[in-house]
Amino acid sequence: MRKLVETAVAEALRDGGDEVIRLYVAACTERMAPLFIGLRASTPGRESHLDFYAESVRDLWHADRPLADAAERVRRLERFPELQANEEGITDVVDTYAFFAVLTLRHALPAHGSGNADDAVSCGHVVLTAMGMLDQNVTGAGLLVEEQRLQSLSSSGDAAGLWDASVTAGRERFRAVLGRLPR
């Protein structure tokens, strides 16, 4: 299974400049947002985390300027339970995909703040890894191939239709994960 960001996408991020990087990480995070927001919505005591996550995803779409508080947001995000080490590891479906969504945002924030292409590639890698795992567990899903297509689109610097495509993909992913949960 191929998980790494495609060479052409990585090169477009390195050559495209800060705004291309910001657009790319915003789109990646938007596609993963339902996997945190939707899966954690009914978890008691997580309301401030849900609000912070949604606010951060919204703010990432301001691709014309870096997040001035990216480092502070990373520090806050690193206190989320999904990024805390535990002896049992992550074995639950909900916890696994919520983790990937938080990790995506963890890489997106510094990429947006600094315009660092390596952070953007790490962000894309997390999403590809999550979609590869989901494809392995949902017969005929095709989410990895779709994510590769969307990453290519996201790295083009053309925002037309990108938000809509990212929201639609995020909903499809959320439905796929819900389909894996015991009834």
N, C-alpha and C positions, 0 to 999 in steps of 0.2 A: 504494500500500500504506500503510495506516494503522499508525503505529508508536508514537505518543505515548500515554501513559497517558490513559485516558478522563477527561473532566472530572469526572464523578460520583465516580470513584475518587480523584482528586486532592483533591476537596473533602472526601471522607470522611476522608482522611488528615489534612488540615489541621484539620478539626473534631473528629476522634475522639480526639485525645490521644496521649500517648506509647505506651500499651499497644497501641493499634490500629496505630500505626506499627511497633512492634517485631514484632507478629504478621505484618504484611504483608511486611516485609523477610525475616523468617525463612522464610515460605512461598515467596517468590520465590527465595531462595537454595537452599532445599531442592529446588525444581524444577530448578535448574541444576546442583546438586552432581554428578550422574552425568556431566555433560559435562566436569568437571574430574577427578574421582576416577577414573571409568571410563576416560577417554581418556589419562590420565597414569599409570595404575597400573603399566604395564610400562616406564616411563621410568627408566633407572638414575639414581640420585642424587637422586630426587625424593621419597623416603620421608618426610622431615621436612615437606615441603610438603603432601603428601597428609594426613599426620596433623594438621597445623595447620588445613588446610581443613576436614576432617571435624570436628575439635574446635570450630572456630568456628561451623560450621553448627549443631551440637548446642547450643552455648551461646546462639545467637540465639533458640532456642525458649523461653528463659526471659524471656517477655514482661513479666513482672511487675516487672522491675528492669533498669536499663540496664547494659550491659557497662562495668565500671569501667576496663578496659584497652583500650577501643575504639581510641584513638589509637595506642597501641603496636602493636596488631594491624594497623592500617592501614600503619604504617611497615614492619612485617615483610612484609606482603603486597606492598607496592610494590617489594620486592626480587625478587619472582618474575619469572622470565624473560618471562612473558606480558605484563608491564607495562613491559618495557624496550624502548626504541626500537631499531630496527635498520633498516639501509638497504634491505633487501629487502621489508620490510613483512610482512604475514601473508597467505600465499597457500594454505597447506595446510588441508584440511578439519579435521583434528584440532586444529591450532594455532588456527584461527578460533574453534571452539566452546569450546576450553579458555580462550581469551582472554575470551570473553563470560562464562563462568562465574566467572573471577577478577574481572572488572570488576563483575559483580553483587555479589560479596562486598565488593569495594572500596567500593561505595556503601552496602551494607547495614550495615557496621560503624559508620560514623559516625552513620547514621540511628538505629540501635539505641542507641548511646551517648548521643546528644543529644536524640532525639525530633524531629529536624528533618524536617519533611514534604517539603522540597525534595530532601533526600538520598534519601528514600524514593521519591519520584517518579522521580528519576534511576535508582535501582535497578530500578524497574518498567520504565522506558524501555529499559534495556539488555536486559532479558528479552524485551520485545516486539520489539525490533530483531532479536535472535537468532532468534526464532521466525518472524518475517517472512522472514528470509533462508532459513531452513530450509524454509519453505513454498514458496518460489520454486524450491527445488532438489529437493523430494520431491513428486511428483504426488499431489494429493488429501490431503495430510497434515492440514490444518486446525489446525495447532498455534497459529497466531496467534489465531484465534477462541477456542480453548480457553484460551489464556493470558489473554485479556481476561476470560473468564468467571471464571477462577480468581483474577485480580486483584480483580475485583469481590467475590468471596466473601472473599478475604483482607482486604479493607479494611472488611468489615462488623463486625469485632471479635468474631465468633463463631468460636471455635476448633474447634467440633465437626466432626470429619471432615476438617479442613483438612490435617493432617499426612498422613493416608492419601492424600488426593487429590493432594497435592504429590509424595509418593513415587511414586505411580502415574504421574503426568505426567512426572516426571523419567526414569523407566524408558522411557517411550514416546519421549521425546526422544533418549535414548541409543541406542535401537534405530534411530531414524530416521537419526541421524548415522552409526552403524555401517553402515547400508545404503548410504551414500554413499561408503564407503571402497572402494578398489580391492581386488579379490579376489586 
